[in-house]
């Protein structure tokens, strides 16, 4: 089975060797298409422990800051 990025369709090979899963919907994402967002629900000793990865749709729905400066609810 060949894994592919849900955003761009690139197979898991070469630069896309490390696919991640969207925190909300579970889509596979390559390194170029993942969007990271800090999430204080996750605990850890370093900054990367508080990061969750998202696809474009989930990031815009759950994390993007609106023009009024208010973030969307998780």
DRENVOKOL-311016 format. One record per atom (N, C-alpha, C): residue number from 1; residue in three letters; atom name; y, z, x. Coordinates in steps of 0.1 Angstrom, whole numbers. Atoms other than C-alpha are relative to their C-alpha. Example, Ala and Ser with C-alpha at 12.3 -4.5 7.8 and 13.67 -1.06 7.14 Angstrom:
! DRENVOKOL-311016
+-------+-------+--------+-------+-------+-------+
: bator : vexlo : kollum :     y :     z :     x :
+-------+-------+--------+-------+-------+-------+
:     1 :   ALA :      N :   -12 :     0 :     9 :
:     1 :   ALA :     CA :   -45 :    78 :   123 :
:     1 :   ALA :      C :    12 :     0 :     9 :
:     2 :   SER :      N :   -11 :     0 :    -9 :
:     2 :   SER :     CA :   -11 :    71 :   137 :
:     2 :   SER :      C :    11 :     8 :    -8 :
+-------+-------+--------+-------+-------+-------+
END
This chain:
! DRENVOKOL-311016
+-------+-------+--------+-------+-------+-------+
: bator : vexlo : kollum :     y :     z :     x :
+-------+-------+--------+-------+-------+-------+
:     1 :   UNK :      N :   -12 :     0 :     8 :
:     1 :   UNK :     CA :     0 :     0 :     0 :
:     1 :   UNK :      C :    12 :     0 :     9 :
:     2 :   UNK :      N :   -12 :     1 :    -8 :
:     2 :   UNK :     CA :    34 :    -9 :    13 :
:     2 :   UNK :      C :    12 :     7 :    -8 :
:     3 :   UNK :      N :   -11 :    -7 :     6 :
:     3 :   UNK :     CA :    63 :    15 :     5 :
:     3 :   UNK :      C :    13 :    -8 :     2 :
:     4 :   UNK :      N :   -13 :     8 :    -1 :
:     4 :   UNK :     CA :    97 :    -1 :    -2 :
:     4 :   UNK :      C :    11 :     9 :    -6 :
:     5 :   UNK :      N :   -12 :    -7 :     5 :
:     5 :   UNK :     CA :   132 :    13 :    -7 :
:     5 :   UNK :      C :     3 :    -5 :   -14 :
:     6 :   UNK :      N :    -3 :     3 :    14 :
:     6 :   UNK :     CA :   141 :    14 :   -44 :
:     6 :   UNK :      C :    14 :    -7 :    -2 :
:     7 :   UNK :      N :   -14 :     6 :     1 :
:     7 :   UNK :     CA :   177 :     3 :   -37 :
:     7 :   UNK :      C :     0 :   -14 :     6 :
:     8 :   UNK :      N :    -2 :    13 :    -6 :
:     8 :   UNK :     CA :   174 :   -26 :   -13 :
:     8 :   UNK :      C :   -13 :    -8 :     1 :
:     9 :   UNK :      N :    12 :     6 :    -1 :
:     9 :   UNK :     CA :   137 :   -34 :   -14 :
:     9 :   UNK :      C :    -7 :    -2 :    13 :
:    10 :   UNK :      N :     6 :     2 :   -13 :
:    10 :   UNK :     CA :   131 :   -33 :    23 :
:    10 :   UNK :      C :   -12 :     8 :     2 :
:    11 :   UNK :      N :    12 :    -7 :    -3 :
:    11 :   UNK :     CA :    96 :   -23 :    34 :
:    11 :   UNK :      C :     2 :    11 :    10 :
:    12 :   UNK :      N :     0 :   -11 :   -10 :
:    12 :   UNK :     CA :    89 :     9 :    53 :
:    12 :   UNK :      C :    -5 :    -5 :    13 :
:    13 :   UNK :      N :     3 :     5 :   -14 :
:    13 :   UNK :     CA :    90 :    -5 :    88 :
:    13 :   UNK :      C :    12 :    -1 :     8 :
:    14 :   UNK :      N :   -12 :     2 :    -8 :
:    14 :   UNK :     CA :   113 :    -8 :   117 :
:    14 :   UNK :      C :    10 :    11 :    -2 :
:    15 :   UNK :      N :   -11 :   -10 :     2 :
:    15 :   UNK :     CA :   146 :     8 :   109 :
:    15 :   UNK :      C :    -2 :     8 :   -13 :
:    16 :   UNK :      N :     2 :    -7 :    12 :
:    16 :   UNK :     CA :   134 :    19 :    75 :
:    16 :   UNK :      C :   -13 :     9 :     1 :
:    17 :   UNK :      N :    12 :    -7 :    -1 :
:    17 :   UNK :     CA :   105 :    39 :    89 :
:    17 :   UNK :      C :     0 :    13 :    -7 :
:    18 :   UNK :      N :    -1 :   -13 :     6 :
:    18 :   UNK :     CA :   117 :    72 :    75 :
:    18 :   UNK :      C :     6 :    -1 :   -14 :
:    19 :   UNK :      N :    -4 :     0 :    14 :
:    19 :   UNK :     CA :   119 :    69 :    37 :
:    19 :   UNK :      C :     2 :    14 :    -5 :
:    20 :   UNK :      N :    -1 :   -13 :     7 :
:    20 :   UNK :     CA :   132 :    99 :    17 :
:    20 :   UNK :      C :    -1 :    -2 :   -15 :
:    21 :   UNK :      N :     1 :     1 :    15 :
:    21 :   UNK :     CA :   129 :   107 :   -20 :
:    21 :   UNK :      C :    13 :     5 :    -6 :
:    22 :   UNK :      N :   -11 :    -5 :     8 :
:    22 :   UNK :     CA :   158 :   110 :   -44 :
:    22 :   UNK :      C :    -3 :    14 :    -6 :
:    23 :   UNK :      N :     1 :   -14 :     5 :
:    23 :   UNK :     CA :   163 :   147 :   -53 :
:    23 :   UNK :      C :    -1 :     1 :   -15 :
:    24 :   UNK :      N :     0 :    -1 :    15 :
:    24 :   UNK :     CA :   167 :   139 :   -90 :
:    24 :   UNK :      C :   -10 :    -9 :    -6 :
:    25 :   UNK :      N :     9 :    10 :     7 :
:    25 :   UNK :     CA :   147 :   108 :   -99 :
:    25 :   UNK :      C :   -13 :    -3 :     8 :
:    26 :   UNK :      N :    13 :     3 :    -8 :
:    26 :   UNK :     CA :   121 :   105 :   -71 :
:    26 :   UNK :      C :    -1 :   -13 :     6 :
:    27 :   UNK :      N :     1 :    13 :    -6 :
:    27 :   UNK :     CA :   130 :    70 :   -60 :
:    27 :   UNK :      C :    -1 :     1 :    15 :
:    28 :   UNK :      N :     0 :     1 :   -14 :
:    28 :   UNK :     CA :   121 :    61 :   -24 :
:    28 :   UNK :      C :    12 :    -7 :     5 :
:    29 :   UNK :      N :   -13 :     6 :    -5 :
:    29 :   UNK :     CA :   152 :    54 :    -3 :
:    29 :   UNK :      C :    -1 :    -1 :    16 :
:    30 :   UNK :      N :     0 :     2 :   -14 :
:    30 :   UNK :     CA :   156 :    40 :    32 :
:    30 :   UNK :      C :    12 :     8 :     6 :
:    31 :   UNK :      N :   -11 :    -8 :    -7 :
:    31 :   UNK :     CA :   180 :    56 :    58 :
:    31 :   UNK :      C :    13 :    -6 :    -3 :
:    32 :   UNK :      N :   -13 :     6 :     3 :
:    32 :   UNK :     CA :   207 :    31 :    49 :
:    32 :   UNK :      C :     5 :     3 :   -14 :
:    33 :   UNK :      N :    -3 :    -1 :    14 :
:    33 :   UNK :     CA :   206 :    37 :    12 :
:    33 :   UNK :      C :     0 :    14 :    -6 :
:    34 :   UNK :      N :     0 :   -13 :     5 :
:    34 :   UNK :     CA :   202 :    74 :     9 :
:    34 :   UNK :      C :    14 :     6 :     1 :
:    35 :   UNK :      N :   -13 :    -7 :     1 :
:    35 :   UNK :     CA :   233 :    95 :     0 :
:    35 :   UNK :      C :    -3 :    15 :     1 :
:    36 :   UNK :      N :     3 :   -14 :    -1 :
:    36 :   UNK :     CA :   233 :   131 :    11 :
:    36 :   UNK :      C :    11 :     8 :    -7 :
:    37 :   UNK :      N :   -10 :    -9 :     7 :
:    37 :   UNK :     CA :   250 :   159 :    -9 :
:    37 :   UNK :      C :    -4 :    14 :     3 :
:    38 :   UNK :      N :     3 :   -14 :    -3 :
:    38 :   UNK :     CA :   252 :   195 :     0 :
:    38 :   UNK :      C :    -4 :     7 :   -13 :
:    39 :   UNK :      N :     5 :    -7 :    12 :
:    39 :   UNK :     CA :   233 :   217 :   -24 :
:    39 :   UNK :      C :    -3 :    14 :     4 :
:    40 :   UNK :      N :     2 :   -14 :    -4 :
:    40 :   UNK :     CA :   236 :   255 :   -21 :
:    40 :   UNK :      C :   -12 :     6 :    -6 :
:    41 :   UNK :      N :    13 :    -6 :     5 :
:    41 :   UNK :     CA :   204 :   260 :   -41 :
:    41 :   UNK :      C :   -10 :     1 :    11 :
:    42 :   UNK :      N :     9 :     0 :   -12 :
:    42 :   UNK :     CA :   185 :   252 :    -9 :
:    42 :   UNK :      C :     5 :    10 :    10 :
:    43 :   UNK :      N :    -3 :   -10 :   -10 :
:    43 :   UNK :     CA :   185 :   280 :    16 :
:    43 :   UNK :      C :    -5 :    -4 :    14 :
:    44 :   UNK :      N :     4 :     3 :   -14 :
:    44 :   UNK :     CA :   183 :   277 :    54 :
:    44 :   UNK :      C :    10 :     5 :    10 :
:    45 :   UNK :      N :    -8 :    -5 :   -11 :
:    45 :   UNK :     CA :   197 :   286 :    87 :
:    45 :   UNK :      C :    10 :   -11 :     6 :
:    46 :   UNK :      N :    -8 :    11 :    -5 :
:    46 :   UNK :     CA :   212 :   252 :    95 :
:    46 :   UNK :      C :     6 :    -9 :   -11 :
:    47 :   UNK :      N :    -7 :     8 :    10 :
:    47 :   UNK :     CA :   234 :   227 :    77 :
:    47 :   UNK :      C :    -9 :   -10 :    -7 :
:    48 :   UNK :      N :     9 :    10 :     6 :
:    48 :   UNK :     CA :   206 :   202 :    71 :
:    48 :   UNK :      C :   -10 :     6 :   -10 :
:    49 :   UNK :      N :     9 :    -7 :    10 :
:    49 :   UNK :     CA :   186 :   228 :    51 :
:    49 :   UNK :      C :     7 :     0 :   -14 :
:    50 :   UNK :      N :    -7 :     0 :    13 :
:    50 :   UNK :     CA :   213 :   226 :    24 :
:    50 :   UNK :      C :     3 :   -14 :    -5 :
:    51 :   UNK :      N :    -2 :    14 :     4 :
:    51 :   UNK :     CA :   212 :   188 :    20 :
:    51 :   UNK :      C :   -11 :    -6 :    -8 :
:    52 :   UNK :      N :    10 :     7 :     8 :
:    52 :   UNK :     CA :   195 :   168 :    -7 :
:    52 :   UNK :      C :     4 :   -14 :     0 :
:    53 :   UNK :      N :    -3 :    15 :     0 :
:    53 :   UNK :     CA :   192 :   130 :    -7 :
:    53 :   UNK :      C :    -1 :    -6 :   -14 :
:    54 :   UNK :      N :    -1 :     6 :    13 :
:    54 :   UNK :     CA :   201 :   108 :   -37 :
:    54 :   UNK :      C :     1 :   -15 :     0 :
:    55 :   UNK :      N :    -2 :    14 :     1 :
:    55 :   UNK :     CA :   200 :    73 :   -49 :
:    55 :   UNK :      C :    15 :    -2 :    -6 :
:    56 :   UNK :      N :   -14 :     3 :     4 :
:    56 :   UNK :     CA :   234 :    57 :   -59 :
:    56 :   UNK :      C :     2 :     5 :   -15 :
:    57 :   UNK :      N :    -2 :    -4 :    14 :
:    57 :   UNK :     CA :   229 :    63 :   -97 :
:    57 :   UNK :      C :     0 :    15 :    -1 :
:    58 :   UNK :      N :     1 :   -15 :     1 :
:    58 :   UNK :     CA :   219 :   100 :   -93 :
:    58 :   UNK :      C :    12 :     7 :     6 :
:    59 :   UNK :      N :   -12 :    -6 :    -6 :
:    59 :   UNK :     CA :   247 :   107 :   -69 :
:    59 :   UNK :      C :    12 :    -1 :    -8 :
:    60 :   UNK :      N :   -12 :     2 :     9 :
:    60 :   UNK :     CA :   273 :    92 :   -92 :
:    60 :   UNK :      C :    -1 :     9 :   -13 :
:    61 :   UNK :      N :     2 :    -7 :    12 :
:    61 :   UNK :     CA :   258 :   110 :  -122 :
:    61 :   UNK :      C :     2 :    15 :     2 :
:    62 :   UNK :      N :     1 :   -15 :    -2 :
:    62 :   UNK :     CA :   253 :   145 :  -107 :
:    62 :   UNK :      C :    10 :     6 :    11 :
:    63 :   UNK :      N :    -8 :    -5 :   -11 :
:    63 :   UNK :     CA :   276 :   148 :   -76 :
:    63 :   UNK :      C :    13 :    -6 :     3 :
:    64 :   UNK :      N :   -13 :     7 :    -4 :
:    64 :   UNK :     CA :   305 :   124 :   -74 :
:    64 :   UNK :      C :    12 :     8 :    -6 :
:    65 :   UNK :      N :   -12 :    -7 :     5 :
:    65 :   UNK :     CA :   339 :   140 :   -77 :
:    65 :   UNK :      C :     9 :   -10 :    -7 :
:    66 :   UNK :      N :    -8 :     9 :     9 :
:    66 :   UNK :     CA :   360 :   125 :  -105 :
:    66 :   UNK :      C :    15 :    -1 :     6 :
:    67 :   UNK :      N :   -13 :     2 :    -5 :
:    67 :   UNK :     CA :   396 :   113 :  -100 :
:    67 :   UNK :      C :     8 :    13 :    -2 :
:    68 :   UNK :      N :    -8 :   -12 :     3 :
:    68 :   UNK :     CA :   408 :   147 :  -115 :
:    68 :   UNK :      C :    -4 :    11 :    11 :
:    69 :   UNK :      N :     4 :    -9 :   -10 :
:    69 :   UNK :     CA :   390 :   164 :   -85 :
:    69 :   UNK :      C :   -11 :     9 :    -5 :
:    70 :   UNK :      N :    11 :    -9 :     5 :
:    70 :   UNK :     CA :   363 :   180 :  -107 :
:    70 :   UNK :      C :   -13 :    -7 :     3 :
:    71 :   UNK :      N :    14 :     5 :    -3 :
:    71 :   UNK :     CA :   327 :   175 :   -96 :
:    71 :   UNK :      C :    -8 :     0 :   -13 :
:    72 :   UNK :      N :     8 :     0 :    11 :
:    72 :   UNK :     CA :   301 :   166 :  -121 :
:    72 :   UNK :      C :   -10 :    11 :     0 :
:    73 :   UNK :      N :    10 :   -11 :     0 :
:    73 :   UNK :     CA :   277 :   193 :  -132 :
:    73 :   UNK :      C :   -14 :    -5 :     5 :
:    74 :   UNK :      N :    13 :     4 :    -5 :
:    74 :   UNK :     CA :   243 :   193 :  -115 :
:    74 :   UNK :      C :   -10 :     0 :   -12 :
+-------+-------+--------+-------+-------+-------+
END
